Amino acid sequence: MLMAAAPRAMAVSFTTDWKAALRKPVETNSIAGPWEGQWKSKAHGVSGPLRCVITDLGNGHFQARFHAQFHWFHFTYTAKLIAETTPTGIVLKGQANLGWMGGVYKYAGPVSPTKYFSTYASNVENGVLELSRPQKT
């Protein structure tokens, strides 16, 4: 019973953080804050909605909390990312251990204050994340 409650608790925690991030104004020169879009599996040809809240930890380090969905299944996880400045802009790189969902996933891709694209790969899965800022309603 406890194992079934843990994913729900993480989703509730993410929803609380998501709503709080939406209430704050997004800084025009920052990648911190809310993001939404899709994940797309190249390995399995499936996709689903994706939300993310990025927190600036200082010194080019970021925490990205993701909430992914596939049909009825919801999954929340956290990735540690490092921003690298390249000649073409900023690239976020990092990883997260998703345990039974495929082990360690590695992430890398360009980010701007309005768009975030990343590849992801593990031993069993690979694909892309395509995110932008949520539309204010």
WOTA-V199796 format. One record per residue. N is the residue number from 1. RES is the residue in one small letter. PHI is phi in whole degrees, -180 to 180 (NA if undefined). Layout:
N|RES|PHI, N|RES|PHI
This chain:
1|m|NA, 2|l|-63, 3|m|-63, 4|a|-71, 5|a|-77, 6|a|-61, 7|p|-61, 8|r|-65, 9|a|-63, 10|m|-66, 11|a|-67, 12|v|-64, 13|s|-61, 14|f|-63, 15|t|-59, 16|t|-62, 17|d|-65, 18|w|-61, 19|k|-63, 20|a|-65, 21|a|-65, 22|l|-67, 23|r|-74, 24|k|-85, 25|p|-69, 26|v|-85, 27|e|-71, 28|t|-69, 29|n|-113, 30|s|-127, 31|i|-99, 32|a|-71, 33|g|116, 34|p|-83, 35|w|-140, 36|e|-148, 37|g|170, 38|q|-141, 39|w|-105, 40|k|-135, 41|s|-83, 42|k|-81, 43|a|-69, 44|h|-120, 45|g|67, 46|v|-122, 47|s|-156, 48|g|-172, 49|p|-66, 50|l|-143, 51|r|-123, 52|c|-151, 53|v|-121, 54|i|-100, 55|t|-116, 56|d|-81, 57|l|-95, 58|g|93, 59|n|56, 60|g|79, 61|h|-103, 62|f|-136, 63|q|-115, 64|a|-116, 65|r|-99, 66|f|-107, 67|h|-130, 68|a|-106, 69|q|-135, 70|f|-138, 71|h|54, 72|w|-88, 73|f|-89, 74|h|-116, 75|f|-144, 76|t|-118, 77|y|-153, 78|t|-122, 79|a|-120, 80|k|-93, 81|l|-127, 82|i|-122, 83|a|-87, 84|e|-119, 85|t|-85, 86|t|-120, 87|p|-60, 88|t|-101, 89|g|139, 90|i|-99, 91|v|-120, 92|l|-97, 93|k|-132, 94|g|175, 95|q|-156, 96|a|-150, 97|n|-94, 98|l|-95, 99|g|58, 100|w|-64, 101|m|-85, 102|g|128, 103|g|76, 104|v|-84, 105|y|-104, 106|k|-109, 107|y|-123, 108|a|-161, 109|g|174, 110|p|-73, 111|v|-140, 112|s|-131, 113|p|-63, 114|t|-121, 115|k|-137, 116|y|-138, 117|f|-123, 118|s|-145, 119|t|-87, 120|y|-139, 121|a|-156, 122|s|-135, 123|n|-68, 124|v|-121, 125|e|-150, 126|n|-158, 127|g|176, 128|v|-135, 129|l|-115, 130|e|-125, 131|l|-130, 132|s|-143, 133|r|-72, 134|p|-66, 135|q|-76, 136|k|-75, 137|t|-112
